[in-house]
Amino acid sequence: MKRKHALWIAVAVGLAAAAFAWAFAPRPLPVEAAEVRRAPFEQTIDEDGKTRVRERYVISAPTSGRLARIRLDPGDPVFAGKPVAQLTPTAPALLDARTVRELQERVGAAEAALRQARAEAARAEAAAAQAHADLARLRKLEAEGFVSAAAREQAELAARVQARAAEAAAAAALAAEHNLAQARAALLRARELPDGAVRAAALPVISPIDGRVLRVLQESEAVVAIGTPLVEVADPADLEIVVDVLSTEAIRIAPGAPVRIDAGGLKLEGRVRRVEPAAFTKVSALGVEEQRVNVIVDFASSPAQWRQLGDGYRVDVRIVVLAKPDAVVAPVAALFRHDGGWAAFVVEEGRARLRPVKLGARSALEAWIEAGLNPGERVIVYPSDSVADGKRVSIVRGAK
């Protein structure tokens, strides 16, 4: 009986010792982990952008006079050669010799502007023809295997840009023709119409293009001076995006770089057309002066995909400055500085192992790892000071 009692005591002591050892034994540190994977990697410059019409026209009063109330509203269509406002000239200003002389000089200036616009249109047309000729040659060379598809796509983009530039130059020449016609009409009225006819004749202010009204700058009836802005018109289907980036980042952006555009849920594609050569100073939200550079982006998606956008709309823009189609990718949150380089903790057999890595590049969330990590391995994200090489860990959340 005593022997049996001693056995029970020994069992109880053993269980108590085991429970004591279990209670005070070091436990694995809970950590979050993510899987290293092989995937495309893009390094981007993320900024807010704003849409704007490529060519806008501010129609102004060709002479002083009384402006009739403008009946147009923003969004209304306008047509080239059709009136957008009516202006009744005042007799004293039109019959005054000094005003007549000013109108004569205005006609001369309009004629010079027309010659300049026509020369620019001819230059743009020649550039567009050359771009199309270059594209035709590249397509032939691509078919023979002498150039890459990327070179042909770049040539197609250049041809489209030159074609739109030629259209804009032609529209500017047309606007110059109409401005000259308006100036000549004002001079004709000053010279030939009697006082009563001048007071009664309404001078139509016409639109230089087919498009839509963006803003009515002078809606109410009023006496306006020569050159007073009246209506702003443009073609809202001819949009571009302007993005201001830090000058230190602008040097990494090249014309033709791919652009990812998020416009209120619309996922669109674009291409960098131009990085402007001059920077400007902008004060950030924190009150810090920054040197910024405007980057102009053209839409690469079909117009049907972004037809809901208008002038001045805000969009989120990601400009791709580095692309790797097949890269070893890990979360940026797993990397930290170590011995002058970068490192990460890899989970191996329930323990954290310190692993130096060679960082190729990184974006906001992901990093391209050139060496040190392999696809399929799991790394600890947001490692705390408690994580050390060889420490037991348990994954509580992360990619499996």
C-alpha positions in Angstrom: 0.0 0.0 0.0 2.8 2.3 0.8 4.5 1.5 -2.4 1.4 2.3 -4.4 1.0 5.6 -2.5 4.6 6.5 -3.3 4.0 5.8 -7.0 1.1 8.2 -7.1 3.2 10.8 -5.4 6.0 10.3 -8.0 3.5 10.6 -10.8 2.0 13.8 -9.4 5.5 15.3 -8.9 6.4 14.5 -12.5 3.2 16.0 -13.9 3.8 19.1 -11.8 7.4 19.4 -13.0 6.2 19.0 -16.6 3.6 21.6 -16.2 6.1 24.0 -14.6 8.6 23.4 -17.4 5.9 24.0 -20.0 4.7 27.2 -18.4 8.1 28.7 -18.2 9.6 27.4 -21.4 10.4 30.0 -24.1 7.5 30.2 -26.6 7.7 31.0 -30.3 7.4 34.7 -31.2 4.3 35.4 -33.2 5.1 37.1 -36.5 3.5 38.1 -39.8 5.0 36.7 -42.9 4.7 37.0 -46.7 5.8 34.7 -49.5 8.7 35.7 -51.9 7.4 35.2 -55.4 8.5 35.5 -59.0 6.4 38.2 -60.8 6.7 41.2 -63.0 8.1 44.2 -61.2 7.5 47.9 -62.0 9.1 50.9 -60.3 6.8 53.9 -60.6 6.6 57.5 -59.7 3.2 58.1 -58.2 1.6 61.5 -58.4 -1.7 63.3 -58.8 -2.4 64.6 -62.3 -5.0 66.8 -64.0 -6.6 66.5 -67.4 -6.6 69.5 -69.7 -7.7 70.1 -73.3 -4.7 70.1 -75.6 -5.8 73.3 -77.4 -8.2 75.9 -75.9 -9.4 79.1 -77.5 -10.4 82.2 -75.6 -12.8 84.2 -77.9 -12.4 87.9 -77.1 -14.2 91.1 -78.3 -12.7 92.2 -81.6 -13.6 95.8 -80.8 -15.2 98.0 -78.1 -19.0 98.0 -78.0 -22.1 96.8 -76.3 -22.2 93.1 -75.8 -25.6 91.4 -76.0 -26.3 88.7 -73.3 -24.6 85.5 -74.2 -27.1 82.6 -74.3 -24.6 79.8 -74.2 -23.9 77.5 -71.2 -20.8 75.4 -70.5 -21.0 72.2 -72.5 -23.0 73.7 -75.3 -21.7 72.8 -78.8 -20.1 75.5 -81.0 -19.3 75.4 -84.7 -16.5 77.0 -86.7 -17.7 80.2 -88.4 -20.9 80.4 -86.3 -21.5 83.3 -83.9 -21.2 82.8 -80.2 -22.0 86.4 -79.3 -23.3 89.7 -80.8 -21.4 92.9 -80.3 -22.9 96.3 -81.3 -20.1 98.8 -81.9 -20.3 102.3 -80.4 -20.2 105.1 -83.0 -17.6 107.5 -81.4 -15.0 104.8 -80.8 -15.3 103.4 -84.4 -15.4 106.8 -86.1 -12.5 108.3 -84.2 -9.4 108.7 -86.4 -7.2 107.2 -83.7 -9.4 104.1 -83.4 -9.4 103.7 -87.2 -5.6 103.8 -87.2 -5.5 101.2 -84.4 -7.9 99.0 -86.4 -5.6 99.3 -89.4 -2.6 98.2 -87.3 -4.7 95.4 -85.9 -5.4 94.2 -89.4 -1.7 94.2 -90.1 -1.0 92.3 -87.0 -3.7 89.8 -87.9 -2.3 89.3 -91.4 1.2 88.7 -89.9 -0.3 86.2 -87.4 -2.0 84.4 -90.2 1.2 84.1 -92.2 2.9 82.8 -89.1 0.1 80.3 -88.4 0.1 79.1 -92.0 3.9 78.6 -91.9 3.6 76.7 -88.7 0.8 74.6 -90.2 3.0 73.8 -93.2 5.8 72.8 -90.9 3.6 70.6 -88.8 2.1 69.0 -92.0 5.6 68.3 -93.3 6.7 66.8 -89.9 3.6 64.6 -89.9 4.3 63.4 -93.5 7.9 62.6 -92.5 6.7 60.7 -89.4 4.3 58.6 -91.5 7.0 57.9 -94.0 9.3 56.8 -91.2 6.5 54.6 -89.8 6.0 53.0 -93.2 9.8 52.2 -93.5 9.9 50.8 -89.9 6.9 48.5 -90.6 8.7 47.2 -93.7 11.9 46.7 -91.7 9.9 45.0 -88.9 8.4 42.6 -91.4 11.9 41.7 -92.6 13.1 41.3 -89.0 15.6 44.3 -88.9 13.8 46.3 -86.1 11.9 45.4 -83.0 8.2 45.8 -82.4 9.0 48.4 -79.7 10.7 50.6 -82.3 7.7 50.3 -84.6 5.3 51.2 -81.7 7.4 54.2 -80.9 7.2 55.3 -84.5 3.4 54.8 -84.5 3.2 57.0 -81.3 5.3 59.7 -83.0 3.2 59.6 -86.1 0.0 60.0 -84.1 1.5 62.9 -82.1 2.7 64.7 -85.3 -0.7 64.1 -86.9 -2.4 65.8 -83.9 0.1 68.6 -84.0 -0.7 69.2 -87.6 -4.4 69.3 -86.8 -3.8 71.8 -84.0 -1.6 73.9 -86.3 -4.3 73.8 -89.0 -6.9 74.9 -86.4 -4.6 77.7 -85.3 -4.3 78.9 -88.9 -8.1 78.8 -89.3 -8.4 80.8 -86.1 -5.9 83.3 -87.4 -8.0 83.6 -90.7 -11.1 84.3 -88.7 -9.3 86.8 -86.4 -8.1 88.6 -89.6 -11.6 88.6 -91.0 -12.9 90.1 -87.7 -10.3 92.8 -87.8 -11.1 93.7 -91.4 -14.8 93.7 -90.7 -14.3 96.2 -87.8 -12.2 98.4 -90.0 -14.8 98.3 -92.8 -17.5 99.4 -90.4 -15.5 102.3 -89.1 -14.8 103.5 -92.7 -18.0 102.9 -94.6 -21.0 102.8 -92.3 -22.9 106.0 -91.3 -23.4 106.8 -87.7 -26.9 105.3 -87.5 -25.9 102.1 -89.2 -22.9 101.7 -86.9 -25.2 101.9 -83.9 -27.7 99.5 -85.4 -25.3 96.9 -87.0 -24.4 94.0 -84.7 -21.0 92.5 -85.2 -21.1 88.7 -84.8 -18.3 87.2 -82.7 -17.6 83.8 -84.2 -16.1 80.5 -83.0 -12.8 79.5 -84.7 -13.4 75.7 -84.2 -15.9 73.0 -83.8 -16.1 72.1 -80.1 -17.9 72.9 -76.9 -18.1 75.8 -74.5 -15.8 75.4 -71.4 -16.6 78.7 -69.7 -18.7 81.8 -70.4 -16.4 84.6 -69.2 -18.9 87.5 -69.8 -22.5 86.4 -69.6 -24.4 89.5 -68.9 -25.0 92.4 -71.3 -22.4 95.0 -70.9 -20.2 97.6 -72.6 -16.8 95.8 -73.1 -13.4 97.0 -74.2 -11.6 95.6 -77.2 -9.9 92.3 -76.3 -12.2 91.5 -73.4 -12.4 87.7 -73.0 -16.0 86.5 -73.7 -16.1 82.7 -74.2 -13.6 79.9 -73.8 -14.1 77.0 -76.2 -12.2 73.7 -76.9 -12.6 70.2 -78.1 -13.1 68.2 -74.9 -12.3 64.9 -76.7 -8.7 66.1 -77.3 -7.4 65.7 -73.8 -3.9 65.3 -72.2 -2.7 64.9 -68.7 -0.3 67.3 -66.9 1.6 65.9 -63.9 4.0 67.9 -61.8 6.8 65.8 -60.3 9.8 66.6 -58.2 12.8 67.7 -60.4 14.9 64.9 -58.8 12.4 62.4 -60.1 11.8 64.0 -63.5 15.4 63.2 -64.6 14.4 59.5 -64.5 11.4 59.9 -66.8 11.9 59.5 -70.5 9.4 60.3 -73.4 7.5 57.2 -74.3 7.5 55.8 -70.8 4.3 53.8 -70.0 1.8 55.4 -67.6 -0.9 53.8 -65.5 -3.9 56.1 -65.0 -6.6 55.7 -62.4 -9.5 58.1 -63.0 -12.1 57.4 -60.4 -12.1 53.6 -61.0 -11.3 53.8 -64.7 -8.1 51.9 -65.4 -6.4 53.6 -68.4 -3.1 53.5 -70.1 -0.9 56.4 -71.3 2.5 57.4 -72.6 4.8 60.3 -71.6 4.9 62.7 -74.5 7.1 65.4 -73.0 9.1 66.3 -69.9 9.1 70.1 -69.8 12.6 71.6 -69.6 11.9 74.3 -67.0 11.1 73.7 -63.4 9.0 75.9 -61.1 8.8 76.3 -57.3 5.8 74.9 -55.5 5.0 75.0 -51.7 4.0 71.6 -50.4 1.2 71.0 -47.9 3.9 71.0 -45.2 5.1 74.5 -46.2 8.3 73.2 -47.9 9.4 74.8 -51.2 9.9 72.1 -53.9 11.2 72.3 -57.4 8.6 70.7 -59.7 8.6 69.8 -63.4 5.5 69.3 -65.6 5.2 66.0 -67.4 2.8 65.8 -70.3 1.0 62.5 -70.8 -1.1 61.3 -73.8 -3.8 58.7 -73.4 -2.9 55.4 -75.0 -6.3 53.8 -74.3 -9.1 54.2 -76.8 -11.2 57.4 -76.5 -14.3 55.4 -75.8 -12.7 54.4 -72.5 -12.1 57.9 -71.2 -14.9 59.9 -72.9 -16.4 60.6 -69.4 -13.4 62.7 -68.5 -13.4 66.5 -69.1 -11.1 69.4 -68.7 -9.5 69.8 -65.2 -10.4 66.4 -63.9 -8.1 64.9 -61.2 -6.5 61.5 -61.9 -4.0 59.3 -60.1 -0.9 58.7 -62.3 1.9 56.1 -62.0 4.8 56.7 -64.4 6.8 53.5 -65.0 10.6 54.2 -64.8 11.8 50.6 -64.5 10.1 47.4 -65.6 11.2 43.8 -65.0 8.9 41.2 -66.6 10.4 38.3 -64.5 11.8 39.3 -61.1 12.1 37.9 -57.6 9.7 40.1 -55.6 9.4 40.6 -51.9 7.4 43.1 -49.7 9.2 46.3 -48.9 8.0 45.8 -45.3 10.3 42.8 -44.9 13.5 44.7 -45.6 15.7 46.6 -43.2 19.1 48.1 -43.1 21.9 45.8 -41.8 25.7 46.3 -41.9 25.5 49.0 -44.6 23.3 46.9 -46.8 19.8 45.3 -46.8 18.6 42.2 -45.1 15.5 40.2 -44.3 14.4 37.5 -41.8 13.5 34.2 -43.5 11.4 31.6 -41.7 13.2 28.3 -41.8 11.9 25.3 -39.8 10.2 27.5 -37.3 13.1 29.8 -36.7 14.0 33.3 -38.0 17.2 33.4 -40.1 18.9 36.6 -40.9 19.6 36.8 -44.7 21.5 39.6 -46.4 19.9 40.5 -49.7 20.9 42.5 -52.8 18.2 45.1 -53.6 17.7 45.9 -57.2 14.9 48.5 -56.9 11.8 49.1 -55.0 8.4 50.6 -55.3 5.9 51.7 -52.7 4.9 48.2 -51.7 7.3 45.7 -53.4 11.0 45.3 -53.9 13.0 43.6 -56.7 15.5 41.2 -55.1 18.6 40.5 -57.2 20.1 38.0 -54.8 19.6 36.6 -51.3 16.0 35.3 -51.5 14.3 32.6 -53.5 10.7 32.3 -54.7 8.6 30.3 -52.3 10.5 31.4 -49.1 8.6 33.2 -46.5 9.9 36.4 -45.0 8.9 38.2 -41.8 7.2 41.5 -42.5 7.5 44.5 -40.1 10.0 42.6 -37.9 10.2 44.0 -34.3 13.2 44.4 -32.2 12.4 41.0 -30.6 13.1 39.1 -33.8 16.7 37.8 -33.9 18.7 35.3 -35.9 17.8 31.8 -34.8 14.8 32.8 -32.6 11.8 30.5 -32.7 8.8 32.1 -34.4 5.3 31.1 -35.4 3.4 32.7 -38.3 0.1 34.1 -37.2 -0.8 35.8 -40.5 0.6 36.0 -43.9 0.8 34.2 -47.3 0.8 30.4 -46.9 
